[in-house]
Amino acid sequence: MRAGFFRRLTSSLIDIMIVFTVIYLSFILFGRTMLQDQIENYDEINTAYQEIMVVYNDNMAEIQRDYEVAKELAGEDEELLSAALDNYLEQSDILNEQNIIDTSPYMEPLGIYFADVVYYYMFIFLLIMTFYSILAKGMTLGRRIMKIKLVGPINYMTVFLHDIAFKYLLVIVLVPINVLFAAMLLMLMIFIDIALIAATRNKLTVRDMISKITVERTEYKY
């Protein structure tokens, strides 16, 4: 029996969680230090930025408290409420503008670091997921838990096409170009998968057809 969409989706989410757990551990153990070392004086820059943000958040909290007190004192007086709001907005704008000025020297290096973190996760995810799927010949832990398997011409190329190229690779390649386009492509792929699996008798997605692989329900004996 062909596997349904939600069984397939759940198996993919299990595999993704496993891989991201491995990536997170690698990031904590050595990835974070490696990326921070690429930024000159990262520790000093990050410390200065965090100190500025602590002061900014404290000032914003104080402004918010003053505004709440002003509203209490104003009661039902619309003019006093309006004046309290205007004063709050004016002080917030001044504080935000000053914060932009204060943090601007640190935004570029920190922006580079956080972009590198995103690329690190994407690249390692693609690398691990590729080896994970190919070495397991598609019989990943997620599929074993959900009791489904790939049926067809199972080899390195077909597994790569089915589990990586037409499932993750296109979306990941788009992320550095345009995150919105990547998200739209992901949603479109999910919608097409749902439509093809739910509305067709053979329950084949586009990647199933291209790789000539079907996803069947099964019982693992190991």
Buried (B, 14 or more C-beta within 10 A) or exposed (E): EBBBBEBBBBBBEBBBEBBBEBBEEBBEEEBBEEBBEEBEEBEEBBEBBEEBBEEBEEBBEEBEEBBEEBBEEBEEEEEBBEEBBEBBEEBBEEBEEEBEEBBEEBEEBBEBBEEBBEBBBBEBBBEBBBEBBBEBBBBBBBBBEBBBBBBBEBEEEBBBBBBBBBBBBBBBEBBEEEEEEBEEBBEEBEEEBBEBBEEEEEBBBEBBEBBEBBBBEBEEEE
